[in-house]
Amino acid sequence: CAKSGEKDFVALNREGVKSGLVTAKEHYQYRATHDIRRLTPSKAGARLAAPPKIPDITFGVPTRPSTPICDLLEHQYAQRWLHEQQAKERAVLERRKKRQAHLGRVTDTRTTILRKSCPIAEPPSMWKLPRFQEVGPALNTFRCPEARKKAFSAHYSESVARRGHLGQGTYNLS
């Protein structure tokens, strides 16, 4: 072969495989003992034909008969896919930003609500018929009068953090 130009390793490897070489060591020895060179353009200005520029994309979407050929030639499927991926990435980033903004906010707990607010001065009394005002409760479930007072004062002091008109509902933790 001609000694001008650079070594054509692709052709050397192809010829090595045709002659039955398998391992890398055998190919190395074959390239050392054989010489195939690429053709170089002549000084007269003749050019080698450039390989056609075909994008390295394989489409998995089958085309319908009504699909314009220009969509296939302009690779519209790839561009649509890229736009969809970019839109998905933008949506994920927006969700992350919202989550980060939400994570930065400290939520109020029952203790912080109790610290911020003052209880109502006097709880509203329930209206009773005059004949029942002197009647006491039917059950007494507390051990002693001090335990009853302590339980009612704790219930009253926490009523600010609970929902409802009289503060007897569930806790406000939002």
Backbone torsions as a table, in degrees:
resi	resn	phi	psi	omega
1	CYS	NA	168.9	-179.1
2	ALA	-74.3	146.7	-178.8
3	LYS	-92.5	-0.8	-179.7
4	SER	-86.6	150.4	179.5
5	GLY	91.5	-176.0	-178.1
6	GLU	-100.3	163.9	-177.6
7	LYS	-66.4	139.9	177.2
8	ASP	-99.9	92.9	-175.1
9	PHE	-69.2	-30.9	179.1
10	VAL	-64.5	-45.7	179.2
11	ALA	-66.1	-38.6	177.7
12	LEU	-62.1	-44.9	179.6
13	ASN	-64.4	-40.4	179.0
14	ARG	-61.9	-44.8	-179.9
15	GLU	-67.6	-34.5	177.1
16	GLY	-64.6	-40.7	178.8
17	VAL	-67.3	-39.0	178.9
18	LYS	-63.3	-32.4	179.9
19	SER	-85.7	2.2	171.4
20	GLY	99.0	14.7	179.4
21	LEU	-80.9	143.4	-175.4
22	VAL	-122.7	-46.9	-172.4
23	THR	-86.2	164.4	179.6
24	ALA	-66.7	-35.7	180.0
25	LYS	-64.1	-41.9	178.3
26	GLU	-63.6	-40.9	178.0
27	HIS	-64.2	-39.7	178.9
28	TYR	-61.2	-44.5	179.1
29	GLN	-66.0	-37.9	179.4
30	TYR	-64.7	-44.0	179.2
31	ARG	-65.2	-30.7	178.9
32	ALA	-72.0	-31.4	-176.6
33	THR	-95.8	-16.4	-179.4
34	HIS	-116.3	155.3	-177.7
35	ASP	-139.5	117.5	173.3
36	ILE	-126.1	128.8	-177.4
37	ARG	-113.6	154.4	174.4
38	ARG	-79.8	152.9	174.6
39	LEU	-80.3	139.6	177.2
40	THR	-108.4	151.0	178.9
41	PRO	-64.9	144.0	-178.3
42	SER	-75.5	164.4	-178.2
43	LYS	-70.7	-14.2	-178.1
44	ALA	-73.3	-8.8	176.7
45	GLY	104.9	5.9	178.1
46	ALA	-71.2	136.7	-178.3
47	ARG	-109.4	151.1	171.0
48	LEU	-78.1	145.8	-179.7
49	ALA	-67.6	127.6	179.3
50	ALA	-76.3	143.4	178.1
51	PRO	-65.6	147.0	-179.6
52	PRO	-65.2	143.6	-179.1
53	LYS	-87.8	96.7	178.4
54	ILE	-113.7	128.4	-179.8
55	PRO	-63.0	147.8	-177.4
56	ASP	-88.0	59.1	-176.6
57	ILE	-128.3	134.3	174.7
58	THR	-112.9	124.2	-178.4
59	PHE	-92.5	138.8	178.9
60	GLY	-105.1	5.8	-178.7
61	VAL	-96.2	117.7	178.0
62	PRO	-70.5	144.2	-178.3
63	THR	-93.3	145.7	176.1
64	ARG	-86.9	159.9	-179.8
65	PRO	-61.0	-27.3	-177.7
66	SER	-83.9	-2.9	-179.4
67	THR	-69.5	127.4	178.4
68	PRO	-65.3	142.8	-177.9
69	ILE	-67.7	-24.8	-179.8
70	CYS	-65.7	-30.2	176.4
71	ASP	-64.0	-38.1	179.2
72	LEU	-70.8	-42.4	-177.3
73	LEU	-70.7	-32.8	-179.2
74	GLU	-89.6	2.8	176.7
75	HIS	58.6	48.0	-179.6
76	GLN	-66.7	-31.2	178.3
77	TYR	-61.7	-43.3	-179.6
78	ALA	-65.6	-41.4	-179.4
79	GLN	-67.7	-39.2	176.2
80	ARG	-62.4	-43.0	179.5
81	TRP	-61.8	-43.9	178.8
82	LEU	-61.3	-42.7	178.5
83	HIS	-63.3	-40.3	177.5
84	GLU	-63.4	-42.0	179.6
85	GLN	-64.7	-40.7	178.5
86	GLN	-64.9	-39.0	177.7
87	ALA	-64.8	-40.5	177.7
88	LYS	-63.6	-41.9	179.5
89	GLU	-64.2	-40.3	177.9
90	ARG	-62.8	-40.9	179.4
91	ALA	-64.8	-40.6	178.1
92	VAL	-64.1	-41.9	178.7
93	LEU	-63.8	-40.4	178.1
94	GLU	-63.9	-40.9	177.7
95	ARG	-62.9	-40.6	179.4
96	ARG	-64.5	-39.8	179.0
97	LYS	-64.0	-42.1	178.7
98	LYS	-64.0	-41.7	179.8
99	ARG	-64.4	-40.7	179.1
100	GLN	-65.8	-39.3	176.9
101	ALA	-65.0	-38.0	179.9
102	HIS	-70.8	-36.5	-179.4
103	LEU	-69.1	-28.0	-178.7
104	GLY	-70.5	-22.9	-177.7
105	ARG	-81.0	131.8	178.4
106	VAL	-89.2	124.5	-179.6
107	THR	-80.1	151.8	179.4
108	ASP	-80.0	136.7	174.9
109	THR	-103.5	176.3	-179.6
110	ARG	-61.0	-38.5	-179.0
111	THR	-66.5	-43.5	-178.9
112	THR	-67.2	-35.1	176.6
113	ILE	-65.1	-41.4	179.3
114	LEU	-65.9	-35.9	178.9
115	ARG	-68.4	-36.2	-176.3
116	LYS	-75.2	-30.1	-171.1
117	SER	-113.1	156.6	177.3
118	CYS	-106.5	141.8	179.2
119	PRO	-70.2	161.1	178.4
120	ILE	-65.6	141.5	-174.7
121	ALA	-60.2	-51.9	-178.0
122	GLU	-132.4	122.2	178.7
123	PRO	-67.7	142.6	-179.4
124	PRO	-65.5	138.2	-179.3
125	SER	-85.7	148.3	179.4
126	MET	-81.2	142.3	179.9
127	TRP	-80.8	136.4	178.0
128	LYS	-128.5	153.0	172.4
129	LEU	-66.2	144.9	-177.6
130	PRO	-57.5	-31.9	-177.7
131	ARG	-74.3	-17.9	179.2
132	PHE	-99.7	0.7	-177.0
133	GLN	-69.6	-27.8	-178.6
134	GLU	-90.1	-6.6	-175.8
135	VAL	-85.7	132.4	179.6
136	GLY	-86.1	179.1	-179.4
137	PRO	-71.8	152.8	-179.3
138	ALA	-78.3	-32.2	179.7
139	LEU	-119.6	146.4	173.1
140	ASN	-127.7	103.4	-173.1
141	THR	-98.0	1.1	178.6
142	PHE	-92.4	152.5	-178.7
143	ARG	-67.0	-40.4	-177.2
144	CYS	-151.8	166.8	-179.3
145	PRO	-63.8	-31.2	178.6
146	GLU	-66.6	-40.1	178.3
147	ALA	-64.1	-37.2	178.4
148	ARG	-64.7	-45.7	179.7
149	LYS	-62.5	-41.6	-179.6
150	LYS	-64.1	-42.9	-179.9
151	ALA	-65.6	-43.1	-179.6
152	PHE	-69.7	-33.7	178.0
153	SER	-69.9	-37.4	176.3
154	ALA	-66.1	-41.4	178.6
155	HIS	-63.7	-41.0	-178.8
156	TYR	-69.0	-39.7	-177.9
157	SER	-69.9	-27.4	178.1
158	GLU	-88.0	-4.6	-175.2
159	SER	-65.3	-19.0	179.2
160	VAL	-66.5	-36.1	-176.5
161	ALA	-82.5	-4.6	-178.4
162	ARG	-105.1	157.4	179.7
163	ARG	-83.2	165.7	175.6
164	GLY	105.5	163.3	-176.9
165	HIS	-64.4	-40.8	-179.3
166	LEU	-101.8	8.2	179.3
167	GLY	70.9	34.4	-178.1
168	GLN	-110.0	8.1	-176.8
169	GLY	-92.0	-154.7	179.1
170	THR	-78.7	164.8	-176.2
171	TYR	-74.9	142.6	174.0
172	ASN	-86.7	104.2	179.1
173	LEU	-120.3	25.0	-178.7
174	SER	-100.0	NA	NA
